[in-house]
Amino acid sequence: MNNKDSNSKSISYQQIGEAISKKQFTAKDLEITSRQFNYWKEKDVIPFFIKDRKTLMTLPEALWVLIINELSNIGIVTTKLQLLSSKIWIEPLFSNYADDVIKKAIKDPKGEFSQDDKEWFKFLLEDEIAMHHIFRREITPYMDSIKSCLRSPKQIASFIYCPKTEEYRISSFTNSIGSELNNLFYGETLITIPYIPHLIHLMGIEMNRTTEDLKYLTEIENQIWRSVQFEKPKLLQISLDEGGNNKIYKITESHKKSEELAKFFLNTNLPIGSSIQIEKRSQGNYKVTIKS
């Protein structure tokens, strides 16, 4: 529920939140064995599941399983993984984080919310059942970091974990964040897991499964996505004109899971209000020209 910034897509946090709440990923998609997955469920390492029930995962849940898997693979024991997951998924239910975010949105005169929205937020804050069962689950530092990553291209969001102290940080790497981490964890070993590689994988899976526009993409991004989906070009050349500087990106046929295109969307800031031209070339190739 943060304000827009100059590098953000013209998509609200609410829209992205709705888009990533779709349950669609399985353990098989993540290349996690059923045995390992069920063990983590039993030990509350993935506490968002009801035991003994087969459940699909949302994008944030799937990303968390991938983060847990990386930590497990380098030797972080189950008890520490369980405690860490509790901090991410359980503690926000009993903190004031979501309440504070909503109150800040109500007070912000320059935010993206209308006065009607703000009146609804005031009503919402008084509904303890809705706050506990919905909004304190959907508005957390972890969930907000994913929304920011999807909304602001080139943001290097990462999960940072200190095994010795069992503390974590979710951050984008800036000089100020680097100084903060140095002060907090001076001399300690830190594990850093970037979001982007995992989000590319998950977005690629979704792109391969759907014929609909992706709600966390802009209209221009969806136009490019549709050209790949329906035309199936052998080579898609994207020419991006940014203030006279022309950059060329190539999306090849070899990536059947659409991960190249997902990587392009997550790492490229397509200017809001840009024009797009799609041209069919010879031998099944296409050229996309984007001008700001």
C-alpha positions as CSV (number, residue, x, y, z in Angstrom):
1,M,0.0,0.0,0.0
2,N,3.0,2.3,-0.6
3,N,3.0,5.3,-2.8
4,K,4.0,5.1,-6.5
5,D,7.6,6.1,-7.4
6,S,9.1,7.2,-10.7
7,N,10.3,3.7,-11.5
8,S,7.1,1.9,-10.6
9,K,4.6,0.3,-13.0
10,S,1.2,1.9,-13.4
11,I,-0.3,-1.0,-11.4
12,S,-1.4,-0.6,-7.8
13,Y,-0.2,-2.7,-4.9
14,Q,-3.8,-3.9,-4.5
15,Q,-3.9,-5.2,-8.1
16,I,-0.6,-7.0,-7.6
17,G,-1.8,-8.4,-4.3
18,E,-4.9,-9.8,-6.0
19,A,-2.8,-11.2,-8.9
20,I,-0.4,-13.1,-6.7
21,S,-3.1,-14.6,-4.5
22,K,-4.1,-17.2,-7.1
23,K,-3.2,-20.7,-5.9
24,Q,-1.6,-22.5,-8.8
25,F,1.9,-23.9,-7.9
26,T,2.7,-27.4,-6.8
27,A,5.7,-29.0,-5.1
28,K,6.5,-30.6,-8.5
29,D,6.6,-27.2,-10.1
30,L,9.3,-26.2,-7.6
31,E,11.2,-29.5,-8.1
32,I,10.6,-30.4,-4.4
33,T,10.0,-34.1,-3.7
34,S,6.7,-35.1,-2.1
35,R,8.6,-36.6,0.8
36,Q,10.5,-33.4,1.6
37,F,7.4,-31.3,1.1
38,N,5.3,-33.4,3.5
39,Y,8.1,-33.4,6.0
40,W,8.2,-29.6,6.0
41,K,4.4,-29.5,6.4
42,E,4.5,-31.8,9.3
43,K,7.2,-29.7,11.0
44,D,5.5,-26.4,10.4
45,V,8.3,-25.2,8.2
46,I,5.6,-24.2,5.7
47,P,2.9,-23.1,8.2
48,F,0.5,-21.8,5.6
49,F,-0.7,-25.4,4.8
50,I,-3.3,-27.5,6.6
51,K,-1.7,-30.8,7.4
52,D,-2.9,-33.9,5.4
53,R,-4.5,-31.7,2.7
54,K,-3.2,-31.3,-0.8
55,T,-3.0,-27.6,-1.4
56,L,-1.8,-25.5,-4.3
57,M,0.5,-22.5,-3.5
58,T,0.2,-18.9,-4.3
59,L,3.3,-17.1,-5.7
60,P,4.4,-15.8,-2.3
61,E,4.0,-19.3,-0.7
62,A,5.9,-20.9,-3.6
63,L,8.7,-18.3,-3.3
64,W,9.0,-19.0,0.4
65,V,9.3,-22.8,-0.2
66,L,12.1,-22.0,-2.7
67,I,13.9,-19.9,-0.1
68,I,13.5,-22.6,2.5
69,N,14.8,-25.1,0.1
70,E,17.9,-23.1,-0.5
71,L,18.5,-22.6,3.2
72,S,18.0,-26.4,3.8
73,N,20.4,-27.3,1.0
74,I,23.2,-25.4,2.7
75,G,22.6,-27.0,6.0
76,I,20.2,-24.8,8.0
77,V,18.4,-27.3,10.4
78,T,14.7,-27.9,10.5
79,T,14.2,-26.2,13.9
80,K,15.7,-23.0,12.6
81,L,13.7,-23.1,9.5
82,Q,10.5,-23.6,11.5
83,L,11.4,-20.6,13.7
84,L,12.1,-18.5,10.7
85,S,8.9,-19.4,8.9
86,S,7.0,-18.5,12.1
87,K,8.5,-15.1,12.1
88,I,7.5,-14.6,8.4
89,W,4.0,-16.1,8.5
90,I,2.7,-16.2,12.1
91,E,4.2,-13.2,13.9
92,P,2.6,-10.6,11.6
93,L,-0.9,-11.9,12.6
94,F,-0.2,-10.6,16.1
95,S,1.7,-7.4,15.3
96,N,0.5,-4.0,14.2
97,Y,2.3,-4.0,10.9
98,A,-0.8,-4.2,8.7
99,D,-2.7,-1.8,11.0
100,D,0.1,0.7,10.8
101,V,0.3,0.4,7.0
102,I,-3.4,1.0,6.6
103,K,-3.3,4.0,9.0
104,K,-0.4,5.5,7.1
105,A,-2.4,5.1,3.8
106,I,-5.4,6.9,5.4
107,K,-3.2,9.9,6.5
108,D,-1.2,10.2,3.2
109,P,-2.7,13.1,1.2
110,K,-0.6,12.2,-1.9
111,G,-1.2,8.4,-2.0
112,E,-2.9,6.4,-4.6
113,F,-6.1,5.9,-2.6
114,S,-9.3,7.9,-3.0
115,Q,-11.3,9.3,-0.1
116,D,-13.8,6.5,-0.4
117,D,-11.0,4.0,-0.1
118,K,-9.8,5.7,3.0
119,E,-13.2,5.6,4.6
120,W,-13.4,1.9,3.9
121,F,-10.0,1.5,5.5
122,K,-11.3,3.2,8.7
123,F,-14.2,0.7,8.7
124,L,-11.8,-2.2,8.1
125,L,-9.6,-1.3,11.0
126,E,-12.6,-1.8,13.3
127,D,-13.3,-5.3,11.9
128,E,-10.9,-7.5,14.0
129,I,-12.1,-10.8,12.3
130,A,-11.3,-9.4,8.8
131,M,-8.0,-7.9,9.9
132,H,-6.8,-11.2,11.6
133,H,-7.9,-13.7,9.0
134,I,-7.3,-11.6,5.8
135,F,-5.4,-8.4,6.0
136,R,-2.7,-9.2,8.5
137,R,-1.9,-12.2,6.3
138,E,-1.9,-10.2,3.1
139,I,0.0,-7.1,4.4
140,T,3.3,-8.2,5.9
141,P,6.9,-7.1,5.3
142,Y,7.5,-10.3,3.2
143,M,4.3,-9.9,1.1
144,D,5.0,-6.2,0.5
145,S,8.6,-6.9,-0.6
146,I,7.2,-9.2,-3.3
147,K,4.7,-6.6,-4.5
148,S,7.4,-4.0,-4.6
149,C,9.7,-6.3,-6.6
150,L,7.0,-7.0,-9.2
151,R,6.0,-3.4,-9.4
152,S,9.4,-1.7,-9.5
153,P,11.7,-3.2,-12.2
154,K,15.4,-3.4,-11.4
155,Q,14.8,-3.5,-7.6
156,I,17.1,-6.2,-6.3
157,A,15.0,-7.6,-3.5
158,S,16.7,-10.3,-1.4
159,F,16.1,-12.4,1.7
160,I,19.1,-12.1,4.1
161,Y,19.5,-14.6,6.9
162,C,22.1,-14.8,9.7
163,P,22.4,-18.4,10.9
164,K,24.2,-17.6,14.2
165,T,21.7,-15.0,15.5
166,E,18.7,-16.5,13.6
167,E,17.8,-13.0,12.5
168,Y,16.7,-11.9,9.0
169,R,16.2,-8.9,6.8
170,I,14.2,-8.4,3.7
171,S,15.8,-5.7,1.6
172,S,16.7,-4.1,-1.6
173,F,20.4,-3.4,-1.9
174,T,21.2,0.3,-1.5
175,N,24.1,2.0,0.3
176,S,22.0,2.7,3.3
177,I,20.8,-0.9,3.6
178,G,24.4,-2.1,3.2
179,S,25.5,0.1,6.1
180,E,22.6,-1.1,8.2
181,L,23.4,-4.8,7.6
182,N,27.1,-4.1,8.4
183,N,26.1,-2.5,11.7
184,L,23.6,-5.3,12.6
185,F,25.6,-8.3,11.6
186,Y,29.2,-7.1,11.8
187,G,31.6,-10.1,11.5
188,E,28.7,-12.6,11.1
189,T,28.1,-14.9,8.2
190,L,25.1,-13.9,6.1
191,I,23.1,-15.9,3.5
192,T,21.6,-13.8,0.8
193,I,18.9,-15.2,-1.5
194,P,17.8,-12.9,-4.3
195,Y,14.1,-13.0,-5.3
196,I,14.5,-12.4,-9.0
197,P,15.8,-15.8,-10.1
198,H,13.0,-17.5,-8.3
199,L,10.3,-15.1,-9.5
200,I,11.5,-15.6,-13.1
201,H,11.0,-19.3,-12.7
202,L,7.5,-18.9,-11.1
203,M,6.4,-16.3,-13.7
204,G,7.6,-18.6,-16.5
205,I,5.5,-21.4,-15.1
206,E,2.4,-19.2,-15.0
207,M,3.0,-17.9,-18.5
208,N,3.1,-21.4,-19.9
209,R,-0.2,-22.3,-18.2
210,T,-2.4,-19.4,-19.0
211,T,-4.0,-17.8,-22.0
212,E,-5.1,-14.8,-20.1
213,D,-3.3,-11.5,-19.5
214,L,-1.2,-11.4,-16.4
215,K,-2.6,-8.9,-13.9
216,Y,0.8,-7.9,-12.5
217,L,2.0,-6.9,-16.0
218,T,1.3,-3.6,-17.6
219,E,-0.7,-3.3,-20.9
220,I,2.5,-3.0,-22.9
221,E,4.0,-6.0,-21.2
222,N,0.8,-8.0,-21.8
223,Q,0.9,-7.0,-25.5
224,I,4.4,-8.4,-25.8
225,W,3.4,-11.5,-23.8
226,R,0.4,-12.1,-26.2
227,S,2.7,-11.8,-29.2
228,V,4.9,-14.6,-27.8
229,Q,1.9,-16.7,-26.6
230,F,-0.2,-16.6,-29.8
231,E,2.4,-16.0,-32.6
232,K,5.1,-18.3,-31.1
233,P,8.0,-16.5,-32.9
234,K,11.3,-18.2,-33.3
235,L,13.0,-15.0,-32.4
236,L,11.4,-11.9,-30.7
237,Q,13.6,-8.8,-31.0
238,I,12.6,-6.0,-28.6
239,S,13.9,-2.5,-29.4
240,L,13.5,-0.1,-26.5
241,D,14.1,3.6,-27.2
242,E,14.8,5.5,-24.0
243,G,15.4,9.1,-24.7
244,G,17.4,8.4,-27.8
245,N,19.3,5.5,-26.3
246,N,18.3,2.3,-28.2
247,K,18.6,-1.0,-26.4
248,I,18.0,-4.4,-28.1
249,Y,16.7,-7.5,-26.3
250,K,16.3,-10.9,-27.9
251,I,13.8,-13.5,-26.7
252,T,14.5,-16.9,-28.3
253,E,12.3,-19.9,-29.0
254,S,14.6,-22.2,-27.0
255,H,13.0,-21.1,-23.6
256,K,9.7,-22.9,-23.8
257,K,8.9,-21.9,-20.2
258,S,8.9,-18.2,-21.1
259,E,11.6,-17.5,-18.5
260,E,13.5,-15.2,-20.9
261,L,10.5,-13.0,-21.2
262,A,9.8,-13.1,-17.4
263,K,13.5,-12.1,-16.9
264,F,13.0,-9.2,-19.4
265,F,9.9,-7.9,-17.5
266,L,11.5,-8.2,-14.1
267,N,14.7,-6.4,-15.1
268,T,13.4,-3.8,-17.5
269,N,11.5,-0.6,-16.8
270,L,9.2,0.0,-19.7
271,P,8.2,3.7,-19.4
272,I,4.6,4.4,-18.6
273,G,2.7,5.8,-21.6
274,S,5.1,4.3,-24.1
275,S,3.9,3.4,-27.6
276,I,4.4,-0.1,-29.0
277,Q,4.7,-1.4,-32.6
278,I,4.8,-5.1,-33.4
279,E,6.2,-6.1,-36.9
280,K,6.2,-9.6,-38.4
281,R,9.6,-10.4,-40.0
282,S,10.8,-13.2,-42.2
283,Q,11.3,-16.8,-41.0
284,G,8.8,-16.6,-38.1
285,N,10.6,-13.7,-36.4
286,Y,9.0,-10.6,-34.9
287,K,10.3,-7.2,-33.9
288,V,8.7,-5.1,-31.1
289,T,9.6,-1.4,-31.0
290,I,8.8,0.5,-27.8
291,K,9.2,4.3,-27.7
292,S,8.8,6.4,-24.6
